């Protein structure tokens, strides 16, 4: 790679990402601090700042040429999914269009979950699903020959909170791991540690069982796996999701 190409990548890498630099530019100091706290503590954004964050994100996206936004998620079909909505609001009295994007629209969406597999988690008539903004992943603008779209990374869950995507289990696992490791570190005297970040996942699925139950199952003792047993209460139901 030549010097010209290197300079190009250095100057253009991440230019369509709503990173910390852009947050400082487009958000008030109060909204910026609230968003940073929510991201670092992995908790919900203070509702009183939701509209301010949405307005800053809207202005940034408009400056990038975006006309629509989408809640972007990873359903259980190995692909990604998105539903586009326009920023354009109602025209004023003079017929001039306005652009609108609220905190409610930023934080939550409601796509039709019947279009995506659930792994047999719910009855086929329970079609409601929700996308919830994941502030730990930065929003970005995708610009192609069809136009520019603001992509908002989200988790996808059912009405009762079951994970309908690949991201929700990851986020929940990270939270549980953080909570447990912090307890261990504090017991060991590392009281200054506030958060634990994981950069590697388990290579294979595994299960933990009580030792007394383990010793009763000779198949698990001798082979490390279950060789017999009852069928699960609810199977994949042929993976029908409608």
C-alpha positions in Angstrom: 0.0 0.0 0.0 1.4 3.3 -1.1 1.6 6.6 0.9 -1.4 8.0 -1.0 -3.6 5.0 -0.2 -2.4 5.1 3.5 -3.3 8.8 3.8 -6.7 8.1 2.2 -7.6 5.4 4.8 -6.3 7.5 7.7 -8.4 10.5 6.6 -11.6 8.5 5.8 -11.7 5.7 8.3 -14.8 5.9 10.4 -16.1 9.2 8.8 -19.6 7.8 8.7 -19.6 6.6 12.3 -21.3 8.5 15.2 -18.1 8.3 17.4 -17.0 10.2 20.4 -15.7 13.1 18.3 -19.1 13.5 16.6 -21.0 13.1 19.9 -19.1 16.0 21.3 -19.9 18.1 18.3 -23.6 17.4 18.0 -24.7 16.8 21.6 -25.0 19.2 24.5 -22.6 18.5 27.3 -25.5 17.2 29.5 -26.7 14.9 26.8 -23.2 13.8 26.0 -22.5 12.9 29.6 -25.8 11.1 30.0 -25.1 9.0 26.9 -21.6 8.2 28.0 -22.8 7.1 31.4 -25.5 4.9 29.9 -22.9 3.3 27.6 -20.2 2.7 30.2 -22.6 1.5 32.9 -24.6 -0.5 30.3 -27.9 0.9 31.5 -30.9 2.7 29.9 -30.4 6.3 28.8 -32.0 8.8 31.2 -35.4 9.5 29.4 -35.0 13.2 30.0 -32.1 13.3 27.5 -33.5 10.9 24.9 -34.9 13.6 22.7 -31.7 15.6 22.9 -29.6 12.7 21.8 -32.1 11.9 19.0 -31.9 15.5 17.8 -28.1 15.5 17.8 -28.1 12.2 15.9 -30.7 13.5 13.4 -28.6 16.6 12.7 -25.5 14.5 12.2 -27.3 12.1 9.9 -28.8 15.0 7.9 -25.3 16.5 7.5 -24.2 13.1 6.1 -27.1 13.3 3.5 -29.3 10.7 5.2 -33.1 10.8 4.6 -34.1 7.7 6.4 -33.2 5.6 9.5 -33.5 2.0 10.4 -33.2 -0.2 13.5 -30.6 -2.7 12.4 -30.6 -6.2 14.0 -29.4 -9.8 13.6 -32.4 -12.3 13.6 -31.9 -16.0 14.0 -31.6 -16.7 10.2 -27.9 -15.8 9.8 -28.7 -12.5 8.1 -29.3 -8.9 9.1 -32.7 -7.2 9.1 -33.8 -3.6 8.8 -37.0 -1.5 8.4 -36.6 1.9 6.9 -38.5 5.0 8.1 -38.2 8.5 6.8 -37.0 11.5 8.8 -39.5 13.7 6.9 -42.3 15.0 9.0 -45.5 17.0 8.3 -45.1 20.1 6.0 -45.6 23.5 7.7 -48.2 26.0 6.6 -46.0 27.2 3.8 -45.6 23.7 2.5 -42.0 23.4 3.6 -41.0 20.0 4.8 -39.5 19.4 8.3 -37.3 16.7 9.6 -38.2 14.9 12.8 -36.7 12.2 15.0 -37.7 11.6 18.6 -36.1 9.9 21.5 -38.9 7.3 21.5 -38.1 6.5 17.8 -34.4 6.2 18.6 -34.8 3.8 21.6 -37.5 1.5 20.5 -39.1 0.0 17.3 -41.7 -2.6 16.6 -41.0 -4.7 13.5 -43.2 -7.7 12.6 -41.6 -10.7 14.4 -43.6 -13.2 12.4 -41.2 -12.7 9.5 -38.3 -14.1 11.6 -37.6 -17.4 13.2 -37.9 -17.8 17.0 -36.6 -21.3 17.5 -39.9 -22.5 18.9 -39.9 -19.9 21.7 -43.4 -18.8 21.3 -46.8 -19.8 19.7 -47.1 -18.9 16.1 -49.8 -16.3 16.7 -47.6 -14.3 19.0 -46.1 -12.1 16.3 -45.0 -9.0 18.2 -41.3 -8.2 18.4 -39.4 -5.2 19.6 -36.1 -3.6 18.6 -34.2 -1.8 21.4 -31.3 0.6 20.8 -27.9 -0.8 21.8 -26.0 2.3 22.8 -22.8 0.3 23.2 -22.6 0.0 19.4 -22.1 3.3 17.5 -24.7 4.3 15.0 -23.5 4.9 11.4 -24.6 6.1 8.0 -24.5 3.8 5.0 -24.2 5.7 1.8 -24.6 4.0 -1.5 -26.2 4.5 -4.9 -29.7 4.3 -3.4 -29.1 7.1 -0.9 -27.9 7.5 2.7 -29.5 5.7 5.7 -28.8 6.1 9.4 -28.3 2.6 10.9 -29.1 2.2 14.6 -27.7 -1.0 16.1 -30.4 -2.7 18.1 -31.3 -5.9 20.0 -34.5 -7.9 19.0 -36.7 -9.4 21.6 -40.2 -10.8 22.0 -43.0 -9.2 24.1 -41.9 -11.4 27.1 -38.2 -10.6 26.7 -37.1 -13.8 24.9 -34.1 -13.2 22.6 -35.1 -13.3 18.9 -31.6 -12.4 17.6 -27.9 -13.2 18.0 -27.0 -10.0 19.8 -29.3 -10.2 22.9 -27.7 -13.4 24.3 -24.2 -11.8 23.8 -25.2 -8.6 25.7 -26.8 -10.6 28.5 -23.8 -12.9 28.8 -21.4 -10.0 29.0 -23.5 -8.4 31.8 -23.6 -11.7 33.8 -19.9 -12.2 33.2 -19.1 -8.7 34.3 -21.2 -9.0 37.5 -19.6 -12.3 38.5 -16.0 -11.4 37.7 -16.4 -8.1 39.6 -17.5 -10.0 42.7 -14.5 -12.3 42.4 -12.0 -9.4 41.9 -13.4 -7.4 44.8 -13.0 -10.5 47.0 -9.4 -10.7 45.9 -8.9 -7.1 46.9 -9.1 -5.4 43.5 -11.7 -2.9 44.7 -10.7 -0.3 42.1 -12.0 -2.4 39.2 -15.4 -1.0 38.0 -16.0 -3.0 34.8 -14.8 -6.1 33.0 -14.6 -6.4 29.2 -14.5 -9.7 27.4 -12.7 -10.1 24.1 -13.0 -13.9 23.7 -16.0 -16.2 23.9 -16.4 -19.9 24.8 -15.3 -22.1 21.9 -18.1 -24.5 22.4 -21.5 -24.7 24.2 -21.3 -26.4 27.6 -23.6 -27.0 30.6 -23.0 -26.9 34.4 -24.8 -29.5 36.6 -24.7 -30.3 40.3 -22.0 -32.8 41.3 -24.5 -35.2 42.9 -26.5 -35.2 39.7 -23.4 -35.7 37.7 -22.4 -38.8 39.6 -25.8 -40.4 39.1 -25.4 -40.3 35.3 -22.8 -42.8 34.3 -23.2 -41.8 30.6 -22.0 -38.3 31.5 -19.2 -39.6 33.8 -17.8 -42.0 31.2 -18.4 -40.2 28.0 -18.8 -36.5 28.9 -22.2 -36.4 27.2 -25.8 -37.5 27.6 -26.6 -40.7 25.8 -30.2 -41.1 26.9 -33.0 -39.1 28.4 -36.4 -37.6 27.8 -37.1 -35.3 24.9 -37.1 -31.6 25.6 -40.5 -30.1 26.7 -40.6 -27.9 23.6 -38.6 -28.7 20.5 -37.9 -26.6 17.4 -41.5 -27.1 16.1 -39.9 -27.5 12.6 -38.7 -24.0 13.2 -42.0 -22.6 12.0 -42.1 -18.9 12.9 -45.4 -17.7 11.5 
